Amino acid sequence: MDTNITEIEKYSRWRAVQIRITFFSDKIEESAVSKWWEAVIGEPSEQKSILPKQNLYQEQGNYCKGRLVLSVHLNKVDWLYIPIEGEFYIDSFLDSQEVFSELMPKLYKTFPPINRFAVGYILQVPVNSRKEGYEFLAELLPSVKIDVDKSSDFMYQINRPRNTTTGIANLSINRLMKWSVGVVKRFALSSGGFEFSNPENSFSRLELDLNTSTEYAGALPQDKISSIYFECVGLAKEIMINGDIA
């Protein structure tokens, strides 16, 4: 990997497709859930869905350059930052991360006692071809041999847990990562039916799920949730720059 490229330049290649926080709690109160969106965003959502048979509650609306979604299913809560309709990306990783992190102080105030916490990402680097996508991943996956000329449908997934640096005893953070290369083909409707049209959009893709281990017993210390969040963000940045390391 080119050591002359600064970390900011390395980050700038990544585009955010999704940023997510997830938590699990057995103390979720239905009356409180309905107040979370306005407590965080400061105004009503654009859409609200309540599906009792599926035990699903959702609110969503445009936010900055993307769209924010709150989804509650049984004891699982997701806050997702995703692209607006018709777009591949929200924005650059750094700008999207900054926007999402600005929500966190208000989000913390809505959190019930939490048993597990996770930060997730779907990130992509636009490339000119599938081969270039494999060459980019080969730099970040030194233990994996990729034949950049003859490979296709490549996907590499691994979990590399680490003990937390937050001071919480007996807690580890799973670093689940999935690497791949994709191609999106655009198509148009013609007299002969649907036809693919150029250009294709190729990209290297990284999916991350950084989550507290299931082996941790009891609720996570409420005053440490912020530290866990920023530790997960730091781990994600490390993986984006250094790839698959122990």
PyMOL commands that set and color helices and strands:
alter all, ss='L'
color gray80, all
select helices_A, chain A and resi 7-12+30-41+52-54+93-101+104-110+130-140+222-242
alter helices_A, ss='H'
color red, helices_A
select strands_A, chain A and resi 15-24+47-51+56-63+66-73+76-83+91-92+116-127+155-159+162-163+172-190+193-212
alter strands_A, ss='S'
color yellow, strands_A
deselect
rebuild
show_as cartoon
